Amino acid sequence: MTVTDAATPDLFPDAFPPQDFPRYRWTTPPATLPPRAWTTETTHRDGQQGGLPLTTETGLRLYDLMGEFTAGTGALRQAEFFVYRPADRAMLQGALERWQGGHNPVEPTTWIRASRRDADLVAGLGVRETGMLASASDYHTFHKFTPGGRAQAARTYLDAVHAVLDAGLRPRLHLEDATRAPREFILPFVAQVQRLAAAYPDTQAPRFRICDTMGVGLPLENVEWPRSVPGMVRELIGAGVPGELLEFHPHNDTHLIVANCLAAVMAGCAAINGTLLGQGERSGNAPLEGVLLHLTGMGLVDRPNYPALNALAELYGTLGQGVPAKYPLYGRDAHRTRAGIHADGLNKFWPMYAPFDVPGLLGRPLEVSLTKDSGVAGLLFLIRQHTGQELPKNHPGLQALHASLNAEFDAGRQTAVDWEELAARVQSLLT
């Protein structure tokens, strides 16, 4: 077998469309793939638990940006709020007014502990659904309750579910630590909740959130319960929970967060719960912008308004929670190259070193910072990008500038050179 020439390059346009995110081209589509998928937001709850300082004003600005991001796509459907502090209740009230007035498509919901006392807090607030913490693993049930154990935990949770149903709300059971929880608790408890709710209207049919609280779930089929995320999703669907009433809520402790989200969806779970830009406890919640990039590629959701998240990144910067420089998609350096060979590729054919149309889809530029390895190609890219001028590599002023930069690096400079530092020097060589 030999390599033969082609008349034109094969850039796999079905997989990498020029004006969209990469597409999934299935060899065999997963039989359990839901017809549509969506996400739900927990920044006002889990983001705050993770240290995000929200006032009522910033919390409502965050909620407004969620609405701008999802627009009319249905990609982000709900956002959950605490109800314990006055500032949280004020955020919830402002969000409800926006949603009920048709100004924001993201439905506000609440989060409570699964107790009758907490259930009384959300009755009459104006929400249609509330999340309820229902710790599922023996790590929790044996050590949170007195006397400890599974049966005591289940009785407490079911009593709260009854109160929520009586208040006319839909309960959403958060199966905390599910990926370390026994099958012998989760499946009977889910069945008990469903039996209890069967006497109420279909609009109150319970949802169940599978929580990979410690990030130990695995995106693999051939792993024993409870660590197989797709295995747990399949068992719950097989036990009578429709995929559209399931959510998956993971954390990123072991680096598998997006992979686990995709495994959950491919097994039939229709909703992923997380946070835009990955805010959350410890290593963070599922970064919904990354999950939705893939769900868009699967054809399960319409592409939301990604440029709107640039304002969210700026907001987090003002709160002392700025996006890390190398954070995917929205970090300062996420689309910045310092290698000369990459800069040369960007000059010749920019898709060579871009995963998709970054400026068009994200509203962020492809950037080059100059180091001792950037070469003349990096200078050429910056000059063309910021001035529109095309210079030949042998331009005397260009060569002189390149030589002076190399002299700085040879003298020991370790920091990269960005456009802001170069602008005046480039202007002088162009005049």
N, C-alpha and C positions, 0 to 999 in steps of 0.2 A: 504494500500500500504506500502511495506517495501523496504528498501535498500538491494539489493543483491550484492554479490561479482561478479567481472568480472575476467576472466582468464588473461586478459592483459589490461593495461590502455588505455583509449580512449583519445588521445591527439588531436583529431580533425585535422588530418594531411591535409585534404583538405582546411581547413580554416587557419591553421598554418603550412605551409610546412617548413621542417627543414632548407632549404637553400634559402628561399625567404621571402619577406615581407608577412604579413598576407593577405589572399585572401578574397574577398567578395563572399559569397555564398548566392545568391539571393533567397528569397522565391518566389518572382515574379520580374523578371528583369524589370526595368523602361522602358516603351515603347518608351520613348523619348531619351534614352541614345544614344549618338553619337557612330558611329562605331570606331572612333579613337579620341583621345584628345591629346592636347599638351600645352605647356606653352610658354610665351614670357617674356622677361626680361626688366626691367626698372631701373636697378641700376645706369647706367650712366646718367639717367635723374632724376627719383624720389629719388634714393639713394643720389645723390648729393644735391638735394633740402632738404633732411633730415639731411644734415651736413656731409656726407662722403667726406673727402678731397681727390680728385683725381687729380693727375698730369697726363700728357700724358702717362708717363711710367707705373704708377700704373693702369691707366684706361685700357691700353692695356694688362697688366698682368691679370687683372680681366676678360677681354674679352677672353683671351686665356684659362683661367680656365673654363669659360662657355663652350668653345668648348671641353675641356677634359672631362667635366662632361657629356655632351649630347652625345659625340662621334657619332656613327652612328645610334642612337636610334630614332631621331626625337622628343625626349621628350622636348627639348628647341629649338625653331625654329628661333626666332628673338631677337634682342637687340636694344633698341632705344637710340638715342644720341641727346644731345643738339647741336645747330649749332651757338650759339651766341658768344662764346668766342674762341680765337685762340686755347687754349688747347683742347676744346671740338671738334673743327674741325680737329685738329691733331689726336685725338683719333679716330674719325670717319674715317679719311683717312687711318690710319693704319689698322683699322678693315676691311674696304672695300678691301684693298690690300690682307689681309689674306683670306677673304671670296672669292673674285674673283679668287685668286690663288689656291683655293681648300684646303687651309690649316686649315680652320675653318668652320664648317657647320652652324654656327649661322649667319643668315642674318642681317646685320646692316640696321636699318631704322632711321628715324629722327622724331623729335617732334617740332611743331611750334604752335604759336597762329593762330587761324583761321582768318587770314587777308591776303589780296592780297600782301601786302608788305612782310610779312613773307614767303608767298608762293614763291616769287621770290628768297628767300635765298636758297631754296633747289633744285631749277631747275638746272640741270647740275652737281650736286655733285656726281652722280653715284649711288644713291639709287633708288630702284624701288617703295618704299612706304614711305609715311610720315604720322605720326600722326598729328591731328589737334585738338586743344582745342576748344570744342564747349560746353560752359557752358549751362546747360539745365534747371536748376531750376529757379523759380522766385526770389529766394534769389540772384541769379546772374544776370539774364537778366534785372531785374528792377533796378539794382544798378550799373551795369558795363557800361551801354550804355547811351548816351545822344542823343536824348531822350530815356529813358529806355523802356523796354517792349520786348515781345516775337517776334513780327514781325521785329523790328529793328535788334535784335540779329540774327534771321534766315537769313535776307537779307545779313548781314555781313558775316556770315559763308558760305552761298551759293556762294557768290562772290569769296571767297577764294577757295572753292571746285572747282569752274570753272577754276581758275588759275592753280590749281594742276593738274587737268585733262588735261588741254591744255599743260602742261609741260611733259605729258606722264607718270605721276606717279599715283599710286593707293592711293586714300585718305583713311585714317583711322580716323573716327570721334570719338573723345573722348567725350562722353556725360557726362560732368562733373556734379556731384551732382545729378545723375539720380534717386537715391533713395529718393530724395526730390523734384522731378520734376513732373509737370503735364503731364498726358497722352496727353492732348490737345496740348502740344508742341512737345513731343518726337515723337509720331506716325506721325503727318503731316510732321515734319521736315525730318524724315527718308525717308518718301515717296518722298519728294521733291529731296533729294539727289539721290535717286535711279533713278528717272525720268531724272535728269540731266545727270547721268552717263550712261544711256542706249544708248546714241549716241556714246559712246567710246568703245574700245575693251573690251572683257570679262576680260582680264588681269588687267583691271583697275576697276573692280567691287568694290565698296566701302565696307570697313569693318566698323563695329560699335563696340565701346568699351563702355560697361555699367560700369560706374564708381560709386562705393559706396564710395564717396569721404570722407564722415564723419563717415563711419562705422556704419550707422544706418539701413542698410538692414537686413532682416531676412530670414533665410533659410526655411521658412514655406509657405505652399500653401494657407492656409485659413486666409490670411492677406490682407487687402485692398492695392491697388496701392497707393503709389509707393514703399512701404517697402518690399513687397514680391519679393525676388530675383528670385525664380523659376517662379513666376507669370509674371514678366516683361520679362524674357527670352521667355516664351511661347507666350506672346502677340507679341513680335517682330518677332518670327518665324512665327506666324500666319499671320503677316502683310507682309510676303514675304521676310524676311531676312533669308537666309540659316544659319543653326547652325555653319557651318564652317567659316562664315563671321562675327561671333559674338565673342567678348572677354569679360571677366569679370575682372574688376580691383577694388578690395576692399582695405579698410584700416581696422586696427584692434582696433579702438577706443572703441568698446563695446565687445571685446573678441570673436567675431563670425566669424573671417576671414576665417578659413579653412572650417568651416561648410557651410558658404555662397558659397565658391568656389565649394564644392561638390554638393550643391543644384543647382547651375548654370549648372554644367555639366550634372547632372541627368535630368535637364529640357531640355537639348539639346544644350547648349553652348559648343563649341568644344575647346575653348582656354581660358586659365587663364593667366592674366598678373600680374606679381609680381616681387620679387627679391629673389635671393638665399640668405639664412640666414636672410631674413626678413628685410633688410635695408629699410629705407624710412622715410617719414615725420611722426611726432608725434609718435604714437605707432607702426608704420611700415606698410610695404606692405605685401601682401600674401607671406609667406615663401614657395618658389616653391619646395624646397626639401621635405617639409611635404605634399604639395598638390600632388606631383608626387608619393610619397609613396602610397597614396590612389588610385591614378589613375592606378598605377601598379597593386594594389590589385584588381581593377575592371577589369583588362585585357584590358585597353584602351591604354596603352603605354608600350613599352619595358623598363625594368629597366635601368636607366642610371648609370654612374660610380660614385657611392656615395663616395668612398674613395678620389676622386679628391677634394672634398669640405673641407677636412682637411687642404689642402694648402690655401684655401680661408679663412678659419677661422684664420689661422696664419697671412695671409696678413692683415686682418682687425685689428688684434692685433697690428701690426706695425704702423697702421694708427690712433691708439688711439680709435678705434671703435670695440674693442674686443667683441666676443660673450659672453653674460652673462653666468655665471657659470652653471645655471640651465636651459639654453636654450635647448629645445628638440633636440635630436640626436647629436649635436655638442658642447654643453656646457661642460666645464671641469667636472662638476658633474652630467651630464645627465645619466651616467651609473654607478654611484658610490653609494654604499650603506654604511650606518653607523650602521644599526640595526643588532644585533647579530643573530636574527632569519633569516634574509635575507642572511647573510653571511653563516650561517649553510646550508640554502637551496642551495646556490651556490656551496658549497662543495659537497653536496650529489647529486644534479642534476641541473646543472646550468640553463637549460631552465625554471626552476621553477620561477626564478626571472629575466628573460630577455624576452622582448616582441618578439624578433626574434634573429637571429644569429648576434649579434652586431659586434663582431670582423670580421666575414666573410663578412658581407654586408656593413659595414661602415668603416672598418679598424680602429676601436677604441676598446680599451680593456674594459672589465668589471672590475670595480675598487671597492676596499673597503678602507675606511678610518676608523681608530679606534677611538672610543669614549668610554665613560664609559658603553655604552650599547652594545658594539660590541662582548664581550665575547671572549673565546678562538677560536671560529669558525672564527672570522675575521682574527686573527693571522694566523691560518692554511691556509686560502685562500690566503693571501698575500705571505706567504712563498712558497706555491706551485706554485703560478703564477709567482713569480720572480726568484725562484731557481729551480723549478721542483722537490723539495724534498717533500715527504709525511711523516709527523710526526704524531705519535699517540698523542691523547689529553693528555695522562699522561706523556709525555716526560718531564723530570725534567727541562731542560733548557727552554722549552716552558712555563711550569708552572711558573718558576721564572720570565721570561720576562712579562708574563701576570700580575703577582702580582706587579711588579714594575710599570707597566703602570697604574694599578688600584690605586696604592699609589699616583701617580701624579694627577689623576683625583680627588681622595678623598681630596687631598691638595688644590684643587681649580682650576686645569687646565680646561680651557673652549675650547681650540682649539683641533681639531682632529689631529691624528697622521697618517701621510702618509708614504709610503714606503721609501722615500728619508731619512727620519729621522730614520727609523728602520733598514736600510740595514746593517750598521756596527754592531749593537747589535745582529741581527740575525746571521750574519757571525760568531760571537764569540761563539754562542751557538751551531752552527753546526760543529765547529772544536774541 
